[in-house]
Amino acid sequence: MRLIPHNHPGRIAWNLLVLADILAFVFIITYKVIFGTFVADALYAALELILVLDVAMNFVTRVKVGHLRIDGPRDVAGHYLRRGFALDVIAALPFEIILLAAFGNARPGTGAYAVYVFLQSLTLVKLLKARRIFDELEEALGIIPAVRRLLSFAFWFVIALHLLALGWILIGASEPGRPPFDQYLRAIYWVTTTVATIGYGDYYPSHESNPQIAFTIVAQLFGVTLYSYVIANVSSLVQNLDVARSSYQRRLDEVNAYLRAHRIPGEIQERVRDYYSYLWEKQRGVSATHVLDDLPRSLSQEILLFLNRDVVGRLELFRGTDELFIREAVQLLRPRVFLPGEYVIRQGEFGDSMYFLTSGEVRIMVGESEVARLGPGSPFGETALVENLLRNASVVSLSFSTGYQLSKADFDVLRAKYPAFDAQVKAVVEARKGRA
């Protein structure tokens, strides 16, 4: 049996559908039950069918829990039977039909109807599925935890308002003579003003009804607790929505403080800020080196090959080399950013590195004269490394450019281990001399 990946787009869409199904049960079916208008119609059958199919879907979907993956059909089935099967089966049972058959003659305001509504509330077990779905969506989509907590908070908050409004209707505090939707709308209004601690006083519990007064106390306590949670958590959640931007801004503040403390000239300060601005625009302020250095060698190789597959294909020096060479070479390359007007190489200095340009353009200068321009895919600086000479030209970046640096030590190791690369280097050097 071929299992569905946990992060397959189809599986993600299905989880969203099940989440919408649960919301429909909570909002539509409970609404009909409270007002005594529930019937087992086509909508109810469709909602039930989705929950039944979800049980089957969970038997054919791979599972990922943290860093652990469960792939085998038998392992997946065993994990599901232990963890979520019982809850999903209970949630899929048509309680509404069963209870309707048992209490079909009960009318609002009677004791039998109160028992009926209480038993119907047990069907809210479907909400317990929502937590698991949120966990699965966070894992599959890579949602930032702060975003997930905000979405989860909004989800449960809206449901709480709805259930409190239905409770207000159930105890007869919502002007029973009005049509059902009018009652529901006014109940939502009362809940919102009470939970938000606004309380205009136009809707309030009857002074003669202990259930209404008790229910109002519960709603007020819920509102106070919610307000405390918002003050304590939401501000920090919002700040952490964009972790990369927060980290980048802190780094930029540190750099600016350093520049001011050492009285660096304004022109240089401006160039430094331009550099960090470019990093944010192109890389969202995240250093590839810091991320990849923490990963196992094989995994960082896979990422580098994915990121540089187009670049590697354009490099003259890499043409005709085998995959083993490319895998080792990309691991030795160090990403670099060149500013407009920056001297990447200066004529007459000792050559300790060569470079591969991946974006932008550089010009080759001999003395004060421009002799050539190089674009993406071009290597430069290799001649001094091959012949152990001083740099015979300067290389100046014409705009914001990106590339990779390969040190002389790593360059010599690659030449010694891979004859094809060594021959390609010599051919490129001879071609450059011929053009010169």
C-alpha positions as CSV (number, residue, x, y, z in Angstrom):
1,M,0.0,0.0,0.0
2,R,1.3,3.4,-0.9
3,L,0.9,5.9,1.9
4,I,0.2,9.6,1.6
5,P,3.0,11.9,2.9
6,H,2.0,13.9,5.9
7,N,2.8,17.1,4.1
8,H,1.2,16.3,0.8
9,P,-0.9,19.2,-0.5
10,G,-3.9,16.9,-0.8
11,R,-3.5,15.9,2.9
12,I,-3.2,19.5,4.0
13,A,-6.3,20.4,2.0
14,W,-8.1,17.4,3.7
15,N,-7.1,18.6,7.2
16,L,-8.5,22.0,6.4
17,L,-11.7,20.5,5.2
18,V,-12.1,18.4,8.4
19,L,-11.4,21.6,10.4
20,A,-14.1,23.4,8.5
21,D,-16.4,20.3,9.1
22,I,-15.8,20.6,12.9
23,L,-16.6,24.3,12.8
24,A,-19.8,23.6,10.8
25,F,-20.9,21.0,13.5
26,V,-20.2,23.4,16.3
27,F,-21.9,26.4,14.7
28,I,-24.7,25.0,12.6
29,I,-25.7,21.8,14.3
30,T,-25.6,23.1,17.9
31,Y,-27.6,26.2,16.7
32,K,-30.3,23.9,15.3
33,V,-30.3,21.7,18.4
34,I,-30.8,24.7,20.8
35,F,-33.7,26.0,18.8
36,G,-35.2,22.6,18.2
37,T,-35.0,22.7,14.4
38,F,-32.4,19.9,13.9
39,V,-33.2,17.3,11.3
40,A,-30.9,14.7,9.7
41,D,-30.8,16.4,6.3
42,A,-28.2,16.2,3.4
43,L,-25.9,18.8,5.1
44,Y,-25.7,16.7,8.3
45,A,-25.1,13.5,6.2
46,A,-22.3,15.2,4.3
47,L,-20.7,16.5,7.6
48,E,-20.8,13.0,9.1
49,L,-19.4,11.4,5.9
50,I,-16.3,13.6,6.1
51,L,-15.6,12.5,9.7
52,V,-16.0,8.9,8.7
53,L,-13.7,9.3,5.7
54,D,-11.2,11.0,8.0
55,V,-10.8,7.8,10.0
56,A,-9.9,5.9,6.8
57,M,-7.6,8.7,5.7
58,N,-5.6,8.5,8.9
59,F,-4.8,4.8,8.2
60,V,-3.2,5.7,4.9
61,T,-1.2,8.8,5.9
62,R,2.4,8.8,7.0
63,V,3.0,10.2,10.5
64,K,5.6,12.6,11.6
65,V,6.0,13.3,15.4
66,G,8.8,15.7,16.1
67,H,11.9,14.3,14.3
68,L,10.4,10.7,14.1
69,R,8.8,9.5,11.0
70,I,6.4,6.5,10.8
71,D,6.2,5.2,7.3
72,G,5.2,1.5,7.2
73,P,1.5,0.7,6.8
74,R,1.4,-1.5,9.8
75,D,3.4,1.0,11.9
76,V,1.0,3.8,10.8
77,A,-2.1,1.7,11.7
78,G,-0.6,0.7,15.0
79,H,0.2,4.3,15.9
80,Y,-3.2,5.6,14.9
81,L,-5.0,2.8,16.8
82,R,-3.1,3.8,20.0
83,R,-3.3,7.5,19.7
84,G,-6.4,8.9,17.9
85,F,-8.6,6.1,16.6
86,A,-11.0,5.9,19.6
87,L,-11.5,9.7,19.6
88,D,-12.1,9.8,15.9
89,V,-14.7,7.0,16.0
90,I,-16.6,8.7,18.8
91,A,-16.5,12.0,17.0
92,A,-17.9,10.3,13.8
93,L,-20.8,8.6,15.6
94,P,-24.2,10.2,14.6
95,F,-25.1,11.1,18.2
96,E,-27.6,13.7,16.9
97,I,-29.7,11.1,15.2
98,I,-29.6,8.8,18.1
99,L,-30.6,11.5,20.6
100,L,-33.3,12.9,18.3
101,A,-34.9,9.4,18.1
102,A,-34.8,9.2,21.9
103,F,-35.9,12.7,22.7
104,G,-37.7,13.7,19.5
105,N,-40.9,14.9,21.4
106,A,-39.0,17.0,23.9
107,R,-39.8,20.7,23.7
108,P,-37.6,23.7,24.8
109,G,-38.3,24.6,28.5
110,T,-39.0,21.0,29.6
111,G,-36.8,18.8,31.7
112,A,-36.5,16.2,29.0
113,Y,-35.3,18.8,26.6
114,A,-32.6,19.9,29.1
115,V,-31.4,16.3,29.3
116,Y,-31.4,16.2,25.5
117,V,-29.3,19.3,25.2
118,F,-26.9,18.1,27.9
119,L,-26.3,14.8,26.0
120,Q,-26.0,16.7,22.8
121,S,-23.2,18.7,24.4
122,L,-21.2,15.5,24.6
123,T,-20.9,15.6,20.8
124,L,-18.5,18.5,21.2
125,V,-15.9,15.8,21.6
126,K,-15.3,16.6,17.9
127,L,-13.5,19.7,19.0
128,L,-10.7,17.5,20.5
129,K,-9.9,16.5,16.9
130,A,-9.1,20.2,16.2
131,R,-6.0,20.2,18.4
132,R,-4.5,17.3,16.5
133,I,-5.3,18.9,13.2
134,F,-3.6,22.1,14.3
135,D,-0.5,20.1,15.2
136,E,-0.5,18.3,11.9
137,L,-0.9,21.6,9.9
138,E,1.9,23.2,11.9
139,E,4.2,20.3,11.1
140,A,3.2,20.1,7.4
141,L,3.3,23.8,6.6
142,G,6.2,24.8,8.9
143,I,4.0,27.4,10.6
144,I,5.9,29.7,13.0
145,P,4.8,28.6,16.5
146,A,3.7,32.2,17.4
147,V,1.4,32.3,14.4
148,R,0.0,28.9,15.3
149,R,-0.7,30.0,18.8
150,L,-2.5,33.1,17.6
151,L,-4.6,31.1,15.1
152,S,-5.4,28.6,17.9
153,F,-6.3,31.4,20.2
154,A,-8.7,32.9,17.7
155,F,-10.2,29.5,16.9
156,W,-11.1,28.7,20.5
157,F,-12.1,32.2,21.4
158,V,-14.7,32.3,18.6
159,I,-16.0,28.9,19.6
160,A,-16.2,30.0,23.3
161,L,-18.3,33.1,22.3
162,H,-20.6,30.9,20.3
163,L,-21.2,28.4,23.1
164,L,-21.7,31.1,25.7
165,A,-24.3,32.7,23.4
166,L,-26.1,29.4,23.1
167,G,-26.0,28.9,26.9
168,W,-27.5,32.4,27.3
169,I,-30.3,31.3,24.9
170,L,-30.8,28.0,26.6
171,I,-31.5,29.6,30.0
172,G,-34.2,31.8,28.4
173,A,-32.3,35.1,28.7
174,S,-32.5,36.1,25.0
175,E,-36.1,37.4,24.5
176,P,-37.7,34.0,23.6
177,G,-40.5,35.7,21.7
178,R,-38.1,36.7,18.9
179,P,-37.2,34.6,15.8
180,P,-34.2,32.3,16.4
181,F,-31.6,34.3,14.5
182,D,-32.7,37.5,16.3
183,Q,-32.2,35.7,19.6
184,Y,-28.8,34.4,18.6
185,L,-27.6,37.8,17.4
186,R,-28.6,39.5,20.7
187,A,-27.0,36.6,22.7
188,I,-23.7,37.2,20.8
189,Y,-24.0,40.9,21.5
190,W,-24.5,40.2,25.2
191,V,-21.6,37.7,25.3
192,T,-19.2,40.1,23.5
193,T,-20.0,43.1,25.7
194,T,-19.7,40.9,28.9
195,V,-16.5,39.2,28.0
196,A,-14.9,42.4,26.8
197,T,-15.9,43.9,30.2
198,I,-17.8,46.7,28.4
199,G,-21.3,45.9,29.6
200,Y,-23.6,48.7,28.3
201,G,-26.4,47.4,30.5
202,D,-29.0,47.2,27.7
203,Y,-28.9,43.4,28.0
204,Y,-28.5,41.9,31.4
205,P,-29.6,38.9,33.5
206,S,-33.1,38.9,35.1
207,H,-32.9,39.8,38.8
208,E,-35.4,37.0,39.4
209,S,-33.3,34.3,37.7
210,N,-30.5,32.7,39.6
211,P,-29.4,30.6,36.5
212,Q,-29.0,33.9,34.5
213,I,-27.1,35.6,37.3
214,A,-24.8,32.6,37.8
215,F,-24.2,32.3,34.0
216,T,-23.3,36.0,33.8
217,I,-20.8,35.5,36.6
218,V,-19.2,32.6,34.6
219,A,-19.0,34.8,31.5
220,Q,-17.5,37.7,33.4
221,L,-14.8,35.4,35.0
222,F,-14.1,34.1,31.5
223,G,-13.7,37.6,30.2
224,V,-11.3,38.6,33.0
225,T,-9.2,35.5,32.5
226,L,-9.1,36.1,28.8
227,Y,-8.1,39.7,29.3
228,S,-5.2,38.6,31.5
229,Y,-4.1,36.1,28.9
230,V,-4.1,38.7,26.2
231,I,-2.1,41.2,28.2
232,A,0.4,38.5,29.2
233,N,0.9,36.7,25.9
234,V,-0.5,38.4,22.7
235,S,2.0,41.3,22.7
236,S,5.0,38.9,22.8
237,L,3.3,36.6,20.2
238,V,3.0,39.5,17.8
239,Q,6.6,40.5,18.4
240,N,7.7,36.9,17.5
241,L,5.6,36.6,14.4
242,D,8.6,37.5,12.2
243,V,11.5,36.0,14.0
244,A,13.9,36.8,11.2
245,R,13.0,40.5,11.1
246,S,13.3,40.8,14.9
247,S,16.7,39.1,14.8
248,Y,17.8,41.3,11.9
249,Q,16.7,44.5,13.7
250,R,18.6,43.6,16.8
251,R,21.7,42.9,14.8
252,L,21.3,46.2,12.9
253,D,20.9,48.1,16.2
254,E,24.2,46.5,17.5
255,V,26.0,47.5,14.3
256,N,24.7,51.1,14.4
257,A,25.8,51.4,18.1
258,Y,29.2,50.1,17.2
259,L,29.6,52.5,14.3
260,R,28.6,55.5,16.4
261,A,30.7,54.5,19.4
262,H,33.9,54.3,17.2
263,R,32.9,57.5,15.3
264,I,33.1,55.7,11.9
265,P,32.8,58.3,9.0
266,G,29.3,58.8,7.8
267,E,30.0,57.6,4.3
268,I,31.3,54.2,5.6
269,Q,28.3,53.9,8.0
270,E,26.0,54.4,5.1
271,R,27.7,51.6,3.1
272,V,27.5,49.3,6.1
273,R,23.7,49.9,6.4
274,D,23.3,49.4,2.6
275,Y,25.0,46.0,3.0
276,Y,22.7,44.9,5.8
277,S,19.7,46.2,3.8
278,Y,20.8,44.1,0.8
279,L,21.2,41.0,3.1
280,W,17.6,41.5,4.4
281,E,16.2,42.0,0.9
282,K,17.9,38.9,-0.6
283,Q,18.3,36.6,2.3
284,R,15.8,37.9,5.0
285,G,18.8,38.6,7.2
286,V,19.6,34.9,7.7
287,S,23.2,33.8,7.3
288,A,23.5,30.7,5.2
289,T,26.8,29.9,6.7
290,H,25.5,29.9,10.3
291,V,22.6,27.7,9.3
292,L,24.5,25.1,7.3
293,D,27.4,24.8,9.7
294,D,25.0,23.4,12.3
295,L,23.8,20.7,10.0
296,P,25.3,17.3,9.3
297,R,27.6,17.3,6.3
298,S,25.4,15.2,4.0
299,L,22.3,17.3,4.8
300,S,24.2,20.6,4.2
301,Q,25.5,19.1,0.9
302,E,21.9,18.4,-0.3
303,I,20.8,22.0,0.6
304,L,23.8,23.6,-1.1
305,L,23.3,21.4,-4.3
306,F,19.7,22.5,-4.4
307,L,20.5,26.2,-3.9
308,N,23.4,26.2,-6.4
309,R,22.2,23.7,-9.1
310,D,21.8,26.5,-11.6
311,V,25.0,28.2,-10.6
312,V,27.1,25.1,-10.8
313,G,25.8,24.4,-14.3
314,R,27.0,27.8,-15.5
315,L,30.5,27.6,-14.0
316,E,33.3,27.0,-16.6
317,L,35.5,25.2,-14.1
318,F,32.8,22.7,-13.1
319,R,32.0,21.5,-16.6
320,G,32.8,17.9,-17.2
321,T,33.4,17.1,-13.5
322,D,31.6,14.3,-11.8
323,E,29.0,14.5,-9.0
324,L,31.5,13.5,-6.2
325,F,33.6,16.5,-7.1
326,I,30.6,18.9,-7.2
327,R,29.4,17.6,-3.8
328,E,32.7,18.2,-2.2
329,A,33.3,21.6,-3.9
330,V,30.0,23.1,-2.9
331,Q,30.8,22.3,0.7
332,L,34.0,24.3,0.5
333,L,32.5,27.4,-1.1
334,R,31.8,30.4,1.2
335,P,29.0,32.8,0.2
336,R,30.1,36.5,-0.3
337,V,28.3,39.8,-1.0
338,F,30.1,42.5,-2.9
339,L,29.1,46.1,-2.6
340,P,29.0,48.6,-5.5
341,G,32.5,49.9,-6.1
342,E,34.1,47.3,-3.8
343,Y,37.5,46.0,-4.8
344,V,37.1,42.2,-4.6
345,I,40.7,41.8,-5.7
346,R,43.5,44.4,-5.8
347,Q,46.3,44.2,-8.3
348,G,49.6,43.3,-6.8
349,E,48.3,41.6,-3.7
350,F,49.0,38.0,-2.8
351,G,46.4,35.6,-4.1
352,D,44.8,33.6,-1.3
353,S,41.4,32.9,-2.8
354,M,39.4,32.6,-6.0
355,Y,35.8,33.6,-6.6
356,F,32.7,32.5,-8.5
357,L,30.2,35.2,-9.5
358,T,26.6,34.2,-9.1
359,S,24.8,37.5,-9.7
360,G,25.7,41.0,-10.6
361,E,28.7,42.2,-12.7
362,V,32.3,42.9,-12.0
363,R,35.0,44.7,-14.2
364,I,38.6,43.6,-14.6
365,M,41.0,46.5,-14.2
366,V,44.7,46.6,-15.1
367,G,46.1,49.8,-13.7
368,E,43.4,52.4,-14.4
369,S,42.1,50.7,-17.5
370,E,39.2,48.4,-17.8
371,V,40.0,45.3,-19.8
372,A,37.0,43.1,-19.4
373,R,33.7,42.6,-17.6
374,L,32.4,39.3,-16.1
375,G,28.8,38.2,-15.4
376,P,27.1,35.4,-13.5
377,G,28.8,32.1,-13.8
378,S,32.3,33.5,-14.2
379,P,35.3,32.5,-12.1
380,F,38.0,35.0,-11.4
381,G,41.2,35.1,-9.3
382,E,42.3,31.6,-10.2
383,T,45.4,32.6,-12.2
384,A,47.4,33.8,-9.2
385,L,46.5,30.6,-7.4
386,V,47.6,28.3,-10.2
387,E,50.9,30.1,-10.9
388,N,51.6,31.3,-7.4
389,L,52.0,34.9,-8.6
390,L,50.7,38.2,-7.3
391,R,47.4,39.4,-8.6
392,N,47.9,40.8,-12.2
393,A,44.6,42.7,-12.2
394,S,42.0,44.3,-9.9
395,V,38.4,43.1,-9.8
396,V,35.8,45.8,-8.9
397,S,32.1,45.1,-8.4
398,L,29.8,47.3,-10.5
399,S,26.7,46.8,-8.4
400,F,25.5,44.7,-5.5
401,S,26.8,41.3,-6.5
402,T,26.9,37.8,-4.9
403,G,29.3,35.0,-5.3
404,Y,31.3,32.3,-3.6
405,Q,34.9,32.3,-2.3
406,L,37.2,29.3,-2.5
407,S,40.4,29.5,-0.5
408,K,43.8,28.5,-2.0
409,A,44.2,25.6,0.5
410,D,40.8,24.1,-0.6
411,F,41.5,24.9,-4.2
412,D,44.8,23.0,-4.1
413,V,43.1,20.0,-2.4
414,L,40.5,19.8,-5.2
415,R,43.1,20.1,-7.9
416,A,45.1,17.3,-6.3
417,K,42.1,14.9,-5.8
418,Y,40.3,15.5,-9.1
419,P,42.5,15.6,-12.3
420,A,39.6,16.6,-14.5
421,F,39.1,19.8,-12.4
422,D,42.9,20.5,-12.5
423,A,42.9,20.2,-16.3
424,Q,39.9,22.5,-16.5
425,V,41.6,25.1,-14.4
426,K,44.7,25.0,-16.6
427,A,42.5,25.3,-19.7
428,V,40.7,28.4,-18.4
429,V,43.9,30.1,-17.3
430,E,45.5,29.5,-20.8
431,A,42.3,30.8,-22.4
432,R,42.5,34.0,-20.3
433,K,46.1,34.5,-21.2
434,G,45.2,34.1,-24.9
435,R,42.5,36.7,-24.7
436,A,44.8,39.1,-22.8
